[in-house]
Amino acid sequence: EGALEDFTEMDEKLDRIQKSLDQYLETKRMVFPRFYFVSDDDLLEILGQSKDPSQVQKHIKKCFEGIKTLELIAPLTQLNKTYEA
């Protein structure tokens, strides 16, 4: 009896977490609509690797048709303050 209640409560919490995650990803997609072309898993990976743009390369072709990779110029290489493509 107690275990069933625990599982039910955990399931409800998991549903709330999933809805919150879906809302978060939707806000990112609204800001950058190209993210609608990638799966939730890929988008989480892109967002999680945002500090290392080279790790995002494998997702470029999913966001931009006809572009497979970008040549990234590291910050301060050519007087730029951030990564440039």
C-alpha angles and dihedrals in degrees: 000000000000092000092054091053090048092051092047091051092047091049091053091049091049090052091052091049091049092050091049091049091049090051091049092051091047091055089053091049092050090054093047110021093192086076088073086076094062130070123250090254092052092046091052089051092049092050092044092052096044091118090058109047093182088069090057093059094096090062097050094089090054092054100040123039113225095017117102101171141357127224104233122209111207120232116278092013093110101011091282119138097208137026113293130193 
